[in-house]
Amino acid sequence: MECSSSALLPKTCCFDRSYRKFYPNSMISSANLLPCLSSSITVPFRGVPTLRRSSIAAIATANEAVVTNNPAIDSSAFPKKVLVPIGYGTEEMEVVIMVHVLRQAGAHVTVASVEPQLEVKASSGVKFVADTLINSCTNEIFDLIALPGGMPGSARLRDCEVLRSITSKHAEEKRLYGAICAAPAITLQPWGLLRKKRITCHPAFIGKLSSFWAVKSNIQVSGELTTSRGPGTTFEFALSLVGQLFDESASQEVNDLLLQSEDQPRKEFNGVEWLLDHPPQVLVPVANGSDEVEVVTIIDILRRAKVNVVVASVEKSLQILAFHGTKIIADKLIDIAAESIYDLIVLPGGLNGAKRLSKSKILKKLLKEQESAGRMYGAVSSSLALLQKQRLLKDKLTTEVVDGAKVVIDGKLITSKGLANTADFALAIVSKLFGHARARSVAEGLVFEYPRG
């Protein structure tokens, strides 16, 4: 594949070194640069579900700071540089989880397209806009190159000569590199970058690896190379990379922020059937500041289960800028999407995103109609505040009030703590719509342990 060239696009973010946090770009001018980098920002993102509503405004304001490529910025603010290449058919969950976790740890992540254009359609139909084209990265030196999997995404990465050259030189210099899902077998193996390395990959591709060197663990670290199995192991994969890039304490800190918990996967009250006599129609509204992990995980898992998912932007454009800087293109604007009826409306979280969703009169009208018509609706993390404001949680049990549950279903309402629990949330929806067998099958494809009971 011939990879087109382009100038490296500006990267926008704010990094608070006192908390090792990455705040994505949004609406405040670069004049606010110094206050943003100051240790005076003392309200770090600690996981949406644990926040009091009175704290949301203050934290959202802090998270809306923007920093551009400015010579006045101390370059040590970005001590580690990471390349995440993407192509047509790349696995979207792996991309957003890697980017989220690495940026949360303080790494400067560049998402580069190996296609002729910045817009890339991923394996389940999510459309990303990359930061740059791969040719712009040829003279860059990265601390880590992390390859997502997916098909035909792994083959598109393999066939990009520019990426092969960058990665091969990187590996020769003994710098960290990693691959997940199909990428170890489909991308790295033809490049000759697995020699004398213990490796793992998605179960569907493990047979393409040498049986002597292949292992079936979720994570395999072999020198500078780290490999992993699939979307369901991406958090573990990314946290391992954080530990190698920074240190184990950084990895533990990010893990704590992601609310990795031992809670029960799901609790249900006032059980009713969700089974339908037609293919389920689901609406996922998105906005600037929506959490990309929650958005993409919900879409990916539901589409794998053969649900018709419509992603609708409440902004004036189809493209939205998610909480950790990922650019996603919606299917429709909310006013067009509102012309249809949906079996289920699901609100992803993200503090700024939830705030902007709550300003959409069309969305609020849709939610009211959804509840009055007896159809299903749900929300993740901070978007529960919108349902609360609309009085759609009256006499309902949610993850805010039920201890020890990642997901709570009350009749036709489903809620979740979000972030690392979003896969449980989406699989619970699949189970309610189709039954446990379909949900278990989807989980196996993700290499995600389907919860018992």
RANOR-V224363 format. One record per backbone hydrogen bond with DSSP energy under -0.5 kcal/mol. CO is the residue of the C=O (numbers start at 0). NH is the residue of the N-H. If there is no record, write none. Layout:
co,nh
CO,NH
CO,NH
//
This chain:
co,nh
0,2
0,160
1,3
3,134
11,24
13,15
13,22
14,16
15,18
15,19
15,20
20,15
20,22
21,23
22,13
28,31
29,32
31,35
32,36
33,37
37,40
39,41
41,43
43,45
46,49
47,50
51,54
51,55
52,55
52,56
54,58
55,59
56,60
57,61
58,62
59,63
60,63
61,64
63,27
66,12
67,69
69,72
73,76
74,77
75,78
79,107
80,142
80,143
81,109
82,145
83,111
84,147
85,113
86,89
88,152
89,91
89,122
90,94
91,95
92,96
93,97
94,98
95,99
96,100
97,101
98,102
99,103
100,104
101,106
102,105
106,108
107,81
108,110
109,83
109,111
110,130
110,131
111,85
112,133
117,129
119,121
119,127
120,88
121,124
125,121
125,127
126,328
127,119
127,129
128,326
130,8
131,112
132,135
133,136
134,137
136,139
139,141
142,175
143,82
144,146
144,177
145,147
146,179
148,90
149,153
151,155
152,156
153,157
154,158
156,159
158,160
159,163
160,164
161,165
162,166
163,167
164,168
165,169
166,170
167,171
168,172
169,174
170,173
175,144
176,225
177,146
178,227
179,182
180,201
181,185
182,186
182,187
183,188
186,190
187,192
188,191
193,196
198,214
201,204
201,205
204,207
205,208
209,212
209,213
212,198
217,228
219,221
219,226
221,224
223,176
224,221
225,178
226,219
227,180
229,232
230,233
232,236
233,237
234,238
235,239
236,240
237,241
238,242
239,243
240,244
241,245
246,250
247,251
248,252
249,253
250,254
251,255
252,256
253,257
254,259
255,258
257,419
258,260
263,405
264,406
266,408
268,410
279,281
279,307
280,342
280,343
281,309
282,284
282,345
283,311
284,347
285,313
286,289
288,352
289,291
289,322
290,294
291,295
292,296
293,297
294,298
295,299
296,300
297,301
298,302
299,303
300,304
301,306
302,305
306,308
307,281
308,310
309,283
309,311
310,330
310,331
311,285
312,333
317,329
319,321
319,327
320,288
321,324
322,23
325,321
325,327
326,128
327,319
327,329
328,126
331,312
332,335
332,336
333,337
335,338
336,339
342,375
343,282
344,377
345,284
345,347
346,379
348,290
349,353
350,354
351,355
352,356
353,357
355,358
356,359
358,360
359,363
360,364
361,365
362,366
363,367
364,368
365,369
366,370
367,371
368,372
369,374
370,373
375,344
376,413
377,346
378,415
379,382
380,383
381,384
382,385
382,386
383,387
384,388
385,389
386,391
386,392
387,390
392,395
397,400
397,401
400,402
401,404
403,263
405,416
406,266
407,414
408,268
409,411
409,412
411,376
412,409
413,378
414,407
415,380
416,48
417,420
418,421
420,424
421,425
422,426
423,427
424,428
425,429
426,430
427,431
428,432
429,433
429,434
430,434
431,273
432,275
434,438
435,439
436,440
437,441
438,442
439,443
440,444
441,445
442,446
442,447
443,446
445,231
447,449
//
